[in-house]
Amino acid sequence: METLLHAVGLVEEDGTHTLVVQDVVRGTVRTTPDPEAVVDELPTFLSALSAKLDPAPSRGRW
């Protein structure tokens, strides 16, 4: 059974970006303003994080 621990969202309002992280277990929310340059790099960061957490299977010997 999966349990959601954190929920993350990126909110844009009037050209300003804010990262919102909700700790579902504790019922708390943290926010931080994010410059557009950081927002543009989020897909790259998430790809790198995914690769680190779930690397491609290593090849065995021939």
Buried (B, 14 or more C-beta within 10 A) or exposed (E): EEEEEEEEEEEEEEEEBBBEEBEEEEEEEEEEEBEEEBBEEBEEEEEEEEEEEEEEEEEEEE
